[in-house]
Amino acid sequence: MTVLFGDFEDFAHLDLHLLAAADAHEQAQIRLDRARISARTQNTLPEYHPDDIAAARSGSWRLLRCDELGDEQPERPGGRLYLLAFEGLVRYIEVGMVEGRKLAALRDRVRRHEHAAEIHQCFLFDAWASQSCTTDEAAGQWEVRVLQRLNTLVKGNRVRRVHREYFYGVPSHMAMNAIELERPEVDGAPRHPGVVYQA
């Protein structure tokens, strides 16, 4: 790997207009995918460009923080589900939930996951977070159902689950499909993006 992993820039508090736009994020993801595929065919380690890593991470944080364009949610129950995809020496996804409606809670949780990934020479590649559910319990039920659905994939040697929420070999689009399939099964889950339920 040509990238030296040290302390990454913190995008959790950077002004939103300074974060990578959707097209820059997507182009960086394409170049990173190509580097990974090329390395795999040559049986070498990927050579990721630092600018592409920064654009992937920055664009992921823009996706997570897009709610900040609206009003800050009050501190009360109504957790969120999130999906994080990491790239690096290994690829993996993490599905979890955070309690409460405050965006700071989501930021703190993702920063902890990002720090843990960095220790293992991985970086945030893509991210998604739901609108607030009506209650923390609804977000928890949604998380459980999604994890159960993803657990059904852990039968062959291509998919591996580590701990409760980490999956190797599951593409993020497949995890997103599981999230969307379970959304209507949970009372209190936001019915579609852009809707914030008032408890």
KEVOFI-406972 format. One record per atom (N, C-alpha, C): residue number from 1; atom name; x, y, z. Coordinates in steps of 0.02 Angstrom, whole numbers, plus 32768, in hexadecimal, padded with zeros to 4 digits. Example, Ala and Ser with C-alpha at 12.3 -4.5 7.8 and 13.67 -1.06 7.14 Angstrom:
<pts>
PT    k   a  east  north    up
PT    1   N  8294   7EE4  8186
PT    1  CA  8267   7F1F  8186
PT    1   C  8294   7F5B  8186
PT    2   N  8282   7F90  8162
PT    2  CA  82AC   7FCB  8165
PT    2   C  8285   8002  818A
</pts>
This chain:
<pts>
PT    k   a  east  north    up
PT    1   N  802A   7FC5  8000
PT    1  CA  8000   8000  8000
PT    1   C  802C   803E  8000
PT    2   N  801C   806D  7FD7
PT    2  CA  8044   80AA  7FD5
PT    2   C  802F   80DB  800B
PT    3   N  7FF6   80D0  8029
PT    3  CA  7FDC   80FE  805B
PT    3   C  7FF8   80ED  809F
PT    4   N  8013   811E  80C1
PT    4  CA  8029   8114  8106
PT    4   C  7FEF   8128  8132
PT    5   N  7FD9   80FA  815C
PT    5  CA  7FA0   8108  8186
PT    5   C  7FB8   8129  81C6
PT    6   N  7FA3   8167  81CF
PT    6  CA  7FB1   818B  820C
PT    6   C  7F6F   81A6  8224
PT    7   N  7F70   81E0  8242
PT    7  CA  7F31   81FE  8257
PT    7   C  7F10   821F  821A
PT    8   N  7ED5   8206  8209
PT    8  CA  7EB0   8223  81D2
PT    8   C  7E91   8265  81E6
PT    9   N  7E84   828F  81B5
PT    9  CA  7E61   82CE  81C1
PT    9   C  7E1C   82BF  81DD
PT   10   N  7E05   82E8  820B
PT   10  CA  7DC3   82DF  822A
PT   10   C  7D8F   8304  8201
PT   11   N  7D64   82DD  81DE
PT   11  CA  7D2F   82FC  81B6
PT   11   C  7CEE   8303  81DD
PT   12   N  7CED   82EC  821C
PT   12  CA  7CB1   82EE  8244
PT   12   C  7C9B   8335  8254
PT   13   N  7CC9   8364  8254
PT   13  CA  7CB8   83A9  8268
PT   13   C  7CC9   83DC  8232
PT   14   N  7CE0   83C6  81F8
PT   14  CA  7CEF   83F4  81C2
PT   14   C  7CAF   8411  81A5
PT   15   N  7CB0   8450  818F
PT   15  CA  7C75   846E  8171
PT   15   C  7C5D   8442  8137
PT   16   N  7C1C   843A  8132
PT   16  CA  7BFF   840E  80FF
PT   16   C  7C15   8420  80B8
PT   17   N  7C1A   8461  80A9
PT   17  CA  7C2B   8474  8065
PT   17   C  7C74   8463  8053
PT   18   N  7C9C   8450  8085
PT   18  CA  7CE1   843C  8078
PT   18   C  7CE9   83F1  806E
PT   19   N  7CB3   83CB  8078
PT   19  CA  7CB6   8383  806E
PT   19   C  7CAD   8372  8024
PT   20   N  7CC7   8338  8010
PT   20  CA  7CC6   8324  7FCA
PT   20   C  7C7F   831F  7FAF
PT   21   N  7C75   833A  7F74
PT   21  CA  7C34   8336  7F53
PT   21   C  7C28   82EE  7F3B
PT   22   N  7BEA   82E0  7F28
PT   22  CA  7BD7   829C  7F14
PT   22   C  7C01   8282  7EDA
PT   23   N  7C0E   82AC  7EA7
PT   23  CA  7C34   8294  7E6E
PT   23   C  7C7E   8286  7E80
PT   24   N  7C9C   82AF  7EAA
PT   24  CA  7CE1   82A4  7EBF
PT   24   C  7CE5   8264  7EEA
PT   25   N  7CB3   825A  7F14
PT   25  CA  7CB0   821D  7F3D
PT   25   C  7CAB   81DF  7F10
PT   26   N  7C7E   81E1  7EE1
PT   26  CA  7C74   81A7  7EB4
PT   26   C  7CB2   8199  7E8B
PT   27   N  7CD2   81CC  7E6F
PT   27  CA  7D0E   81C2  7E47
PT   27   C  7D47   81A5  7E71
PT   28   N  7D4E   81BC  7EAF
PT   28  CA  7D81   81A0  7EDB
PT   28   C  7D72   8157  7EEA
PT   29   N  7D33   8146  7EF5
PT   29  CA  7D21   8101  7F02
PT   29   C  7D32   80D5  7EC6
PT   30   N  7D26   80ED  7E8A
PT   30  CA  7D35   80C7  7E4E
PT   30   C  7D80   80BB  7E49
PT   31   N  7DA9   80EE  7E55
PT   31  CA  7DF2   80E5  7E52
PT   31   C  7E0A   80B5  7E88
PT   32   N  7DED   80BA  7EC4
PT   32  CA  7E01   808C  7EFA
PT   32   C  7DED   8044  7EE9
PT   33   N  7DB2   803B  7ECD
PT   33  CA  7D9D   7FF8  7EB8
PT   33   C  7DCD   7FDB  7E83
PT   34   N  7DE0   8005  7E53
PT   34  CA  7E0D   7FEE  7E1F
PT   34   C  7E51   7FDA  7E3C
PT   35   N  7E69   8001  7E6C
PT   35  CA  7EAA   7FF1  7E8C
PT   35   C  7EA5   7FAE  7EB0
PT   36   N  7E6E   7FA2  7ED3
PT   36  CA  7E64   7F63  7EF7
PT   36   C  7E61   7F28  7EC7
PT   37   N  7E3A   7F2F  7E91
PT   37  CA  7E32   7EFA  7E60
PT   37   C  7E74   7EEB  7E3D
PT   38   N  7E98   7F20  7E2A
PT   38  CA  7ED9   7F18  7E09
PT   38   C  7F0A   7EF3  7E37
PT   39   N  7F0B   7F06  7E76
PT   39  CA  7F38   7EE5  7EA6
PT   39   C  7F26   7E9C  7EAF
PT   40   N  7EE6   7E8D  7EB0
PT   40  CA  7ED0   7E48  7EB9
PT   40   C  7EE6   7E1C  7E7E
PT   41   N  7EE0   7E37  7E41
PT   41  CA  7EF4   7E10  7E06
PT   41   C  7F40   7E06  7E04
PT   42   N  7F66   7E35  7E21
PT   42  CA  7FAF   7E2F  7E22
PT   42   C  7FC9   7E10  7E63
PT   43   N  7F9B   7DFF  7E8F
PT   43  CA  7FAD   7DE1  7ECF
PT   43   C  7FDD   7E0D  7EF7
PT   44   N  7FCC   7E4E  7EF9
PT   44  CA  7FF3   7E7F  7F1F
PT   44   C  7FC4   7EA7  7F4B
PT   45   N  7FE0   7ED4  7F72
PT   45  CA  7FB8   7F01  7F9B
PT   45   C  7FA1   7F3C  7F70
PT   46   N  7F65   7F56  7F7C
PT   46  CA  7F4C   7F8F  7F55
PT   46   C  7F76   7FCE  7F62
PT   47   N  7F7C   7FF6  7F2E
PT   47  CA  7F9E   8036  7F34
PT   47   C  7F69   806D  7F31
PT   48   N  7F51   8082  7F6B
PT   48  CA  7F1E   80B5  7F6F
PT   48   C  7F3E   80F9  7F72
PT   49   N  7F23   8128  7F4C
PT   49  CA  7F3D   816C  7F4C
PT   49   C  7F1E   8192  7F87
PT   50   N  7F47   81B7  7FAD
PT   50  CA  7F2D   81DB  7FE8
PT   50   C  7EF3   820A  7FD8
PT   51   N  7EF4   822A  7F9D
PT   51  CA  7EBD   8257  7F8B
PT   51   C  7E7C   8231  7F81
PT   52   N  7E80   81F4  7F67
PT   52  CA  7E44   81CC  7F5E
PT   52   C  7E28   81B6  7FA2
PT   53   N  7E54   81A3  7FCF
PT   53  CA  7E3E   8191  8013
PT   53   C  7E1C   81CC  8034
PT   54   N  7E3A   8207  802E
PT   54  CA  7E1C   8243  804D
PT   54   C  7DD8   8252  802E
PT   55   N  7DD2   824C  7FEC
PT   55  CA  7D92   825A  7FCB
PT   55   C  7D5D   8227  7FDE
PT   56   N  7D70   81E7  7FE5
PT   56  CA  7D40   81B4  7FF9
PT   56   C  7D28   81C1  8040
PT   57   N  7D57   81D0  806D
PT   57  CA  7D44   81DD  80B2
PT   57   C  7D1B   821D  80B8
PT   58   N  7D30   8251  8096
PT   58  CA  7D0C   8290  809A
PT   58   C  7CC6   828B  807E
PT   59   N  7CBF   8268  8045
PT   59  CA  7C7C   825E  8028
PT   59   C  7C50   8234  8054
PT   60   N  7C6D   8202  8075
PT   60  CA  7C46   81D9  80A4
PT   60   C  7C2D   8203  80DE
PT   61   N  7C57   822E  80F8
PT   61  CA  7C41   825A  812E
PT   61   C  7C0C   828B  8117
PT   62   N  7C10   82A1  80D8
PT   62  CA  7BDB   82CE  80BE
PT   62   C  7B98   82A9  80BF
PT   63   N  7B98   8269  80AB
PT   63  CA  7B5B   8242  80AB
PT   63   C  7B3F   823A  80F2
PT   64   N  7B6B   822E  8121
PT   64  CA  7B55   8225  8167
PT   64   C  7B3B   8265  8185
PT   65   N  7B56   829D  8170
PT   65  CA  7B45   82DD  8190
PT   65   C  7B12   8306  8169
PT   66   N  7AF3   82EA  8135
PT   66  CA  7AC6   8311  810B
PT   66   C  7A8A   832C  8133
PT   67   N  7A77   830B  8169
PT   67  CA  7A40   8324  8193
PT   67   C  7A4F   8368  81B1
PT   68   N  7A8F   837A  81B5
PT   68  CA  7AA1   83B9  81D4
PT   68   C  7A88   83F5  81AB
PT   69   N  7A75   83E9  816D
PT   69  CA  7A5A   841F  8144
PT   69   C  7A16   8435  815D
PT   70   N  79F4   8409  8182
PT   70  CA  79B4   841A  81A0
PT   70   C  79BF   842F  81E8
PT   71   N  798A   842E  820D
PT   71  CA  798F   8440  8254
PT   71   C  79AD   8408  827C
PT   72   N  79D5   841A  82AD
PT   72  CA  79F1   83E9  82DC
PT   72   C  79B7   83C9  8302
PT   73   N  79B9   8387  8308
PT   73  CA  7984   8363  832B
PT   73   C  798D   836C  8376
PT   74   N  7956   8372  839A
PT   74  CA  795A   8379  83E3
PT   74   C  7974   833A  8403
PT   75   N  798C   8340  843F
PT   75  CA  79A5   8305  8464
PT   75   C  796A   82E0  8481
PT   76   N  7957   82AA  8461
PT   76  CA  7921   827E  8478
PT   76   C  7927   823C  8454
PT   77   N  7902   8209  8468
PT   77  CA  7908   81C8  8448
PT   77   C  78F9   81CB  83FD
PT   78   N  7912   819C  83DA
PT   78  CA  7906   8199  8391
PT   78   C  7946   8187  836D
PT   79   N  7963   814E  837B
PT   79  CA  79A4   813B  8360
PT   79   C  79A7   8135  8315
PT   80   N  79E4   812F  82FD
PT   80  CA  79F1   8129  82B5
PT   80   C  7A16   80E8  82A8
PT   81   N  7A0A   80CB  826E
PT   81  CA  7A30   8093  8255
PT   81   C  7A67   80AF  8228
PT   82   N  7AA1   808E  8226
PT   82  CA  7AD5   80A4  81F9
PT   82   C  7AF8   8068  81DA
PT   83   N  7B16   8074  81A0
PT   83  CA  7B3C   8043  817B
PT   83   C  7B7E   8063  8167
PT   84   N  7BB6   8045  817A
PT   84  CA  7BF8   805E  8169
PT   84   C  7C1C   8029  8141
PT   85   N  7C3C   803E  810A
PT   85  CA  7C65   8010  80E1
PT   85   C  7CAD   8027  80E6
PT   86   N  7CDA   7FF8  80F5
PT   86  CA  7D21   8007  80FD
PT   86   C  7D4A   7FE3  80C8
PT   87   N  7D7F   8002  80B3
PT   87  CA  7DAD   7FE8  8080
PT   87   C  7DF3   7FEB  809D
PT   88   N  7E1F   7FC1  8084
PT   88  CA  7E65   7FC2  809A
PT   88   C  7E83   7F7E  8090
PT   89   N  7EA9   7F66  80C1
PT   89  CA  7EC5   7F23  80BC
PT   89   C  7E8F   7EEF  80B6
PT   90   N  7E55   7EFC  80D5
PT   90  CA  7E1A   7ED3  80CD
PT   90   C  7DDF   7F00  80C0
PT   91   N  7DA9   7EE4  80A6
PT   91  CA  7D6B   7F0A  809C
PT   91   C  7D37   7EEE  80CB
PT   92   N  7D13   7F1B  80EB
PT   92  CA  7CDD   7F03  8117
PT   92   C  7CA9   7F39  811F
PT   93   N  7C6F   7F24  8137
PT   93  CA  7C39   7F53  8147
PT   93   C  7C29   7F4E  8190
PT   94   N  7C0A   7F81  81AA
PT   94  CA  7BF3   7F81  81F0
PT   94   C  7BAD   7F9F  81F1
PT   95   N  7B7E   7F7B  820E
PT   95  CA  7B39   7F93  8214
PT   95   C  7B2B   7F9C  825E
PT   96   N  7B12   7FD6  8271
PT   96  CA  7B04   7FE2  82B7
PT   96   C  7ACE   8017  82BF
PT   97   N  7AC2   8029  82FE
PT   97  CA  7A92   805E  830C
PT   97   C  7AAD   8089  8344
PT   98   N  7A95   80C6  8344
PT   98  CA  7AA8   80F5  8378
PT   98   C  7A68   8111  8396
PT   99   N  7A67   8117  83D8
PT   99  CA  7A2B   812F  83FB
PT   99   C  7A27   817B  83F8
PT  100   N  79EA   8194  83FB
PT  100  CA  79DE   81DC  83FD
PT  100   C  79DF   81FC  83B9
PT  101   N  79C7   823A  83B7
PT  101  CA  79C3   825D  8377
PT  101   C  79FC   828E  836B
PT  102   N  7A24   829A  839E
PT  102  CA  7A5B   82CA  8396
PT  102   C  7A8D   82B0  8363
PT  103   N  7A9F   82DB  8333
PT  103  CA  7ACF   82C7  8300
PT  103   C  7B14   82BB  831E
PT  104   N  7B23   82DA  8357
PT  104  CA  7B64   82D1  8377
PT  104   C  7B6D   8288  838C
PT  105   N  7B38   8265  839E
PT  105  CA  7B3D   821F  83B2
PT  105   C  7B53   81F4  8377
PT  106   N  7B36   8202  833C
PT  106  CA  7B49   81DD  8300
PT  106   C  7B92   81ED  82EE
PT  107   N  7BA4   822C  82F1
PT  107  CA  7BE9   823F  82E2
PT  107   C  7C1B   821B  830E
PT  108   N  7C0E   821A  834F
PT  108  CA  7C3C   81FB  837E
PT  108   C  7C42   81B0  8371
PT  109   N  7C0B   818F  8363
PT  109  CA  7C0D   8147  8356
PT  109   C  7C36   8138  8317
PT  110   N  7C2A   815E  82E1
PT  110  CA  7C4E   8152  82A3
PT  110   C  7C98   8162  82AC
PT  111   N  7CA8   8195  82D0
PT  111  CA  7CEF   81A5  82DC
PT  111   C  7D12   816C  8301
PT  112   N  7CF0   814C  8330
PT  112  CA  7D0E   8114  8354
PT  112   C  7D1A   80D9  8324
PT  113   N  7CE9   80CB  82F9
PT  113  CA  7CF1   8095  82C8
PT  113   C  7D2A   80A6  8296
PT  114   N  7D2D   80E5  8283
PT  114  CA  7D60   80F9  8253
PT  114   C  7DA6   80F3  8272
PT  115   N  7DAC   8105  82B1
PT  115  CA  7DEC   80FF  82D4
PT  115   C  7E01   80B6  82D9
PT  116   N  7DD2   808A  82EB
PT  116  CA  7DE1   8042  82EF
PT  116   C  7DF7   8027  82AB
PT  117   N  7DD6   803D  8276
PT  117  CA  7DE8   8027  8233
PT  117   C  7E2F   803E  8220
PT  118   N  7E3E   807B  8232
PT  118  CA  7E7F   8098  8222
PT  118   C  7EB7   8070  8242
PT  119   N  7EAC   8058  827F
PT  119  CA  7EDE   802F  82A1
PT  119   C  7EEE   7FF1  8278
PT  120   N  7EBC   7FD8  8254
PT  120  CA  7EC5   7F9B  822B
PT  120   C  7ED1   7FAD  81E2
PT  121   N  7EE7   7FEA  81D5
PT  121  CA  7EF8   8002  8193
PT  121   C  7EBD   7FFE  8162
PT  122   N  7E83   8014  8179
PT  122  CA  7E48   8019  8150
PT  122   C  7E2C   8060  8156
PT  123   N  7E03   8074  8127
PT  123  CA  7DE7   80B7  8127
PT  123   C  7D9E   80B4  8112
PT  124   N  7D78   80E8  8126
PT  124  CA  7D32   80EE  8115
PT  124   C  7D2A   80F9  80CB
PT  125   N  7D05   80CC  80AA
PT  125  CA  7CFD   80CD  8062
PT  125   C  7CB9   80E7  804D
PT  126   N  7C86   80D5  8075
PT  126  CA  7C42   80EA  8066
PT  126   C  7C19   80E7  80A7
PT  127   N  7BE3   810D  80AA
PT  127  CA  7BBC   8110  80E8
PT  127   C  7B74   8124  80D9
PT  128   N  7B48   810F  8107
PT  128  CA  7B01   8121  8103
PT  128   C  7AE6   8122  814A
PT  129   N  7AB9   8150  8157
PT  129  CA  7A96   8152  8197
PT  129   C  7A4D   8162  818A
PT  130   N  7A21   8142  81B1
PT  130  CA  79D9   814D  81A8
PT  130   C  79C4   818F  81C8
PT  131   N  7988   81A4  81B8
PT  131  CA  7968   81D9  81DE
PT  131   C  7958   81BB  8222
PT  132   N  7945   81E5  8250
PT  132  CA  7934   81CD  8293
PT  132   C  78F6   81A1  8292
PT  133   N  78F8   816C  82B9
PT  133  CA  78BD   8142  82C5
PT  133   C  7893   8165  82FB
PT  134   N  7857   814A  8307
PT  134  CA  782D   8169  833B
PT  134   C  7849   815E  8380
PT  135   N  786B   8125  838A
PT  135  CA  7887   8115  83CC
PT  135   C  78CA   80F3  83C3
PT  136   N  78F1   80F1  83F8
PT  136  CA  792F   80CB  83F7
PT  136   C  7921   8080  83EE
PT  137   N  78EA   8069  840B
PT  137  CA  78D8   8022  8406
PT  137   C  78CA   800F  83BD
PT  138   N  78A9   803B  8398
PT  138  CA  789C   802D  8351
PT  138   C  78DD   8027  832A
PT  139   N  790C   8053  8337
PT  139  CA  794D   804F  8316
PT  139   C  7970   800E  8328
PT  140   N  796B   7FFA  8368
PT  140  CA  7989   7FBB  837E
PT  140   C  796A   7F7F  835D
PT  141   N  7927   7F7F  8356
PT  141  CA  7905   7F47  8334
PT  141   C  791A   7F44  82EB
PT  142   N  791F   7F7D  82CB
PT  142  CA  7934   7F80  8284
PT  142   C  797A   7F63  827D
PT  143   N  79A7   7F77  82AA
PT  143  CA  79EC   7F5E  82A8
PT  143   C  79EC   7F11  82B0
PT  144   N  79C7   7EF7  82E0
PT  144  CA  79C5   7EAF  82ED
PT  144   C  79AD   7E8A  82AF
PT  145   N  7979   7EA3  8290
PT  145  CA  795D   7E81  8255
PT  145   C  798F   7E81  821B
PT  146   N  79B1   7EBA  8211
PT  146  CA  79E3   7EBE  81DB
PT  146   C  7A1D   7E8E  81E9
PT  147   N  7A35   7E8C  8227
PT  147  CA  7A6C   7E5F  8238
PT  147   C  7A57   7E16  822F
PT  148   N  7A19   7E06  8241
PT  148  CA  7A01   7DC1  8237
PT  148   C  7A00   7DB0  81ED
PT  149   N  79EA   7DDE  81C4
PT  149  CA  79E8   7DD2  817C
PT  149   C  7A2F   7DC9  8160
PT  150   N  7A5D   7DF3  8177
PT  150  CA  7AA3   7DEC  8160
PT  150   C  7AC3   7DAB  8179
PT  151   N  7AAF   7D96  81B4
PT  151  CA  7ACA   7D57  81D0
PT  151   C  7AB9   7D1B  81A4
PT  152   N  7A82   7D1F  817E
PT  152  CA  7A70   7CE7  8153
PT  152   C  7AA2   7CDF  811A
PT  153   N  7ACA   7D12  810D
PT  153  CA  7AFD   7D0F  80D8
PT  153   C  7B3C   7CEB  80EE
PT  154   N  7B43   7CE2  812F
PT  154  CA  7B81   7CC5  814C
PT  154   C  7B7D   7C79  814B
PT  155   N  7B76   7C5D  8110
PT  155  CA  7B74   7C14  810A
PT  155   C  7BAF   7BFA  80E3
PT  156   N  7BC5   7C20  80B3
PT  156  CA  7BFF   7C0B  808C
PT  156   C  7C3E   7C2A  80A8
PT  157   N  7C75   7C1F  8085
PT  157  CA  7CB4   7C3B  809D
PT  157   C  7CC1   7C81  8081
PT  158   N  7C92   7C9C  805A
PT  158  CA  7C9C   7CDE  803D
PT  158   C  7C85   7D16  806B
PT  159   N  7C58   7D06  8099
PT  159  CA  7C3E   7D38  80C8
PT  159   C  7C50   7D22  810F
PT  160   N  7C6B   7D51  8134
PT  160  CA  7C7E   7D41  8179
PT  160   C  7C66   7D79  81A6
PT  161   N  7C49   7D66  81DF
PT  161  CA  7C32   7D96  8210
PT  161   C  7C64   7D96  824A
PT  162   N  7C76   7DD2  8261
PT  162  CA  7CA2   7DD9  829A
PT  162   C  7C7E   7E02  82CE
PT  163   N  7C7E   7DE9  830B
PT  163  CA  7C56   7E07  8340
PT  163   C  7C0E   7E08  832A
PT  164   N  7BEB   7E3D  8336
PT  164  CA  7BA4   7E3D  8328
PT  164   C  7B93   7E64  82E8
PT  165   N  7BB8   7E99  82DB
PT  165  CA  7BA2   7EC9  82A8
PT  165   C  7BD1   7ECF  826C
PT  166   N  7C08   7EAA  826B
PT  166  CA  7C3A   7EB0  8236
PT  166   C  7C35   7E75  8207
PT  167   N  7C37   7E84  81C5
PT  167  CA  7C31   7E4F  8193
PT  167   C  7C66   7E5A  815D
PT  168   N  7C8D   7E25  8150
PT  168  CA  7CBC   7E24  8119
PT  168   C  7C9C   7DFF  80DF
PT  169   N  7CA4   7E19  80A3
PT  169  CA  7C88   7DF7  8068
PT  169   C  7C41   7E0A  8058
PT  170   N  7C25   7E3A  807B
PT  170  CA  7BE2   7E53  806B
PT  170   C  7BE9   7E99  804C
PT  171   N  7BD8   7EA1  800C
PT  171  CA  7BDC   7EE3  7FEE
PT  171   C  7BAA   7F13  8010
PT  172   N  7BBC   7F52  8011
PT  172  CA  7B90   7F82  8034
PT  172   C  7B4C   7F87  8013
PT  173   N  7B47   7F7E  7FD0
PT  173  CA  7B05   7F81  7FB0
PT  173   C  7AD8   7F47  7FC7
PT  174   N  7AF6   7F0D  7FD7
PT  174  CA  7ACF   7ED5  7FF0
PT  174   C  7AB6   7EE4  8036
PT  175   N  7AE0   7F02  805F
PT  175  CA  7ACB   7F16  80A2
PT  175   C  7A95   7F4B  809F
PT  176   N  7A9B   7F79  806E
PT  176  CA  7A67   7FAD  8066
PT  176   C  7A25   7F8D  8052
PT  177   N  7A28   7F5A  8028
PT  177  CA  79EA   7F36  8016
PT  177   C  79CA   7F16  8053
PT  178   N  79F3   7EF9  807F
PT  178  CA  79D8   7EDB  80BD
PT  178   C  79B7   7F10  80E8
PT  179   N  79D6   7F4B  80EC
PT  179  CA  79B9   7F82  8113
PT  179   C  7975   7F95  80F7
PT  180   N  7972   7F9C  80B5
PT  180  CA  7933   7FB2  8096
PT  180   C  78FD   7F7C  809A
PT  181   N  7911   7F3C  8096
PT  181  CA  78E0   7F06  809C
PT  181   C  78C2   7F03  80E2
PT  182   N  78E9   7F14  8114
PT  182  CA  78D0   7F11  8159
PT  182   C  78AE   7F52  816F
PT  183   N  78B8   7F88  814C
PT  183  CA  789A   7FC8  8160
PT  183   C  784F   7FC4  816B
PT  184   N  7827   7FA9  813B
PT  184  CA  77DE   7FA8  8146
PT  184   C  77C7   7F77  817C
PT  185   N  77F4   7F4C  8193
PT  185  CA  77E2   7F1B  81C6
PT  185   C  77E6   7F36  820D
PT  186   N  77FF   7F73  8214
PT  186  CA  780A   7F90  8257
PT  186   C  77DE   7FCD  8260
PT  187   N  77B0   7FC9  8291
PT  187  CA  7788   8004  82A1
PT  187   C  77B5   8039  82BF
PT  188   N  77B0   8075  82A3
PT  188  CA  77D9   80AC  82BC
PT  188   C  7817   80BA  8294
PT  189   N  7826   808F  8262
PT  189  CA  785E   809F  8235
PT  189   C  7846   80D4  8204
PT  190   N  7872   8102  81F1
PT  190  CA  785D   8134  81BF
PT  190   C  784A   8111  817E
PT  191   N  7812   8126  8161
PT  191  CA  77F8   8102  8127
PT  191   C  781F   810F  80E7
PT  192   N  783F   8148  80E2
PT  192  CA  7869   8156  80A8
PT  192   C  7899   818E  80BB
PT  193   N  78D0   8196  8096
PT  193  CA  7900   81CB  80A7
PT  193   C  78DE   820F  80A7
PT  194   N  78F5   8239  80D3
PT  194  CA  78DC   827D  80D6
PT  194   C  78A5   8288  8108
PT  195   N  788A   8251  8125
PT  195  CA  7854   8257  8156
PT  195   C  7872   8251  819C
PT  196   N  7866   8281  81C5
PT  196  CA  787B   827E  820B
PT  196   C  783C   827A  8235
PT  197   N  7832   8244  8258
PT  197  CA  77F6   823C  8280
PT  197   C  77FD   8262  82C2
PT  198   N  77C9   8284  82D4
PT  198  CA  77C7   82A6  8315
PT  198   C  77A5   8278  8347
PT  199   N  77C9   8268  837C
PT  199  CA  77AD   8239  83AE
PT  199   C  7778   825C  83D7
</pts>
